[in-house]
Amino acid sequence: MSAASVWTSGGMLAHQPHTSQMTTVHFDEVADRAQLRGQRTDRLTRGPGDTDANWPAWKVTVVVIVFCAAFWGAVAYAAVRVFGG
């Protein structure tokens, strides 16, 4: 995907209160505009799966299992304390 639809800004509501305008902007244009303003463009040029802090799948799996075990363990403990057992 090399283009995205964006809402344009710039006081349109003052002139056309019940309409809005949407336009298509190419990512290269967005990056060029950001460079002109001195902004970082590395996040604009990366894909959806390219992040700085990727964890390996096995670490995510371990964290999810530990979190779920702790949560359901706490629910079971509370149920035993409330209802007796």
Sequence and secondary structure as in RCSB ss.txt:
>XXXX:A:sequence
MSAASVWTSGGMLAHQPHTSQMTTVHFDEVADRAQLRGQRTDRLTRGPGDTDANWPAWKVTVVVIVFCAAFWGAV
AYAAVRVFGG
>XXXX:A:secstr
  EEEEE  SSHHHH TT   EEEEEHHHHHHHHHHTT   HHHHS TT  S    HHHHHHHHHHHHHHHHHHH
HHHHHHHH  
